[in-house]
Amino acid sequence: MKKLIFILCSFLSINAFGQNNDSTNRDNKVVNIGHDLPTTKPHLKFLSVIDNKMHYGYSIKKVKPIAILDVEVLKGKEALDIYGKLAEHGVVVITTKKYAVKTYQNKLDYLSKEYKNYLKKNKNNDSGLVYLINGVAMEGKQYDTIKKLFGVVEKIRTVDFVEKFSEKLNTNNPKPIIVITTQQ
């Protein structure tokens, strides 16, 4: 029994001496580098803004890469001007696709009753629509369309929902068109 206690004490003391200041905080809790930072070391924290919500010391590992639309890193004066003292160690701004879609859909359904009805009928799925922004059709990958619509959401002036086509539109596309006009 004495040998077992000796071995256990030896093991614990070796582990205690093997830890350095970078791997423990003041409470002697082990911290995995690259995960959430300990609350006792605020000098190591940075501000993350995920979908327009601030998280101080929040692990960005909680956001799935496939869900991300855009990532922006702000440092120095630019970060401080926008987010204040909390941003003194930098800011990581993440926009998810889900947030971007919800944002532009809210703006468009506010401006167009027909668009709102279409979304309601199709359970917020807008993949059956063609978006036309200032006369330019948004074609290609869904990612590009989401990014472009989210990028102009604050500049949108008018929205027209064209469900039935006339020959004047000169298109063979059977999808409804959302005609968006923005401030130039």
Order of alpha helices (4+ residues) and beta strands (2+ residues): alpha-beta-beta-beta-alpha-beta-alpha-alpha-beta-beta-alpha-beta-beta
